[in-house]
Amino acid sequence: MRRVTHILTAVSAGCALIAIPLLSVPALPALALPLAGAALVCAWVALWQEKIFPAAPDVFVGGVALTALIATLITIAPDLSRNRFLSLLGGIVAYYAVLALVKTRRDVTRASIGIALIAGGIAFVGFFIADWTQAVIFPITRPFYDALPHFSLAVPGSGVPRVSEFASPRLIGGFLAVLLPVCAAAAFDGRKKRGFFVALAAGVTLVMLLTQTILAWGAAALALAVFVALARRSRRVTRRAGMALAAGAAAISLIALLPGARALGDAAIDLSNRVFAHTDMLRLAAQITRDAPIISNGLNTFPVVVTCFYPHPAGRDISFYPHAHNAFAQAAVDGGLIGMACAIGLVVCMAALPLAAARREPDAAWRVTLAGLGCAVIAYIGFNIFDGLVLGNKLIAVVWAVFALGQRGATLAGDGATRPSGRFTRWLAILFLAGALALLAYAALSGALAQNMALVQCRASGVCACN
């Protein structure tokens, strides 16, 4: 039986390695979809043989996938929805492939180090392709950014889009903020090559600061504070992490205060404009969800819907906003109220499992690893409150891999008897299922579901007229 499990795991990993890049681009769906299906089936069978599948988090993963599939099938913008769904499927494939592949604490630790190296790669590539002209908030830093294009690809005529999902400093900062706790865990867990991982974490932090994404700074600071609190029994970790936080706070303070009151005022005005713009997006998301609460208008259709059916009262052009600037509001726009509940339940489970395991873990090095994985999810939640690294983003497979490592780490904590479907997550899943069934029953009986479908069909023809 063990040999069969190893074969299934190897097949799942091999298919996932090929399918994930094809789904993220997306390219060759005729090849990518069968490979993704094979990877999922092999991973599910392998996990079922280990008696850790299905578990409570799988309820929310399945809910996210199902609501996204329904939203893709009934969408008013098929191209936008199909591409986003394929990227989401790539993330789910990564989640189950990693969950089946890592089986021991050593595997989890090695995979976490791999995630830290990926974060370093994102920072390195992001440094050279980012459009840094979008990043300047504090005027004192402008001369430095003016020098960056001399050795950056993001210059006129380079072929790199000025604004894209890959070249945006905001998204680069968000991803680095999410992965920074994993880098910190690799740097401070007392293993070999500590100097290399300290330098790696410092480089990731530097590029994240260069993006001047204040939301990423706040999310990373919150996650690192929780990381320090969980690892407090290790004085070395507490001291070094505290020094890193102090150095980061000092750097931010110097950037903010050296120019004087005028520059600080300019930064405050810029920040307030961003907050008000995000508030507008949240208001529109609430209106869209109110009008289509059950099955939405389709996956990833926010820019189309707001352009054609929700004009800004002040006449502002908001068509260039790709999402609601809140991942959970975006989940409601994409998949209705059930989709939003799935997204919230998923991230709560993925944060609660490793953090609870880290809290009661006696081994200092393993506790640091678990804390890093759990705090990465905290950073993800914090960043997504006023921005959107949605679960179908191009690079989100890396975050899904972090989810899987955190869940697997929770099963290996303590004496190994801990299961991801603990009391809290089990009750959370039960409440979600009961609420979802009640909502669907009410919608069907009251006619709300039929009204929602009629609205979507009407808007599908309206989008054609709008375009």
Summary of the structure (lengths in Angstrom):
residues: 467
radius of gyration: 22.3
end to end distance: 56.9
largest distance: 69.3
contacts: 1682
relative contact order: 0.13
helix: 76%
strand: 0%
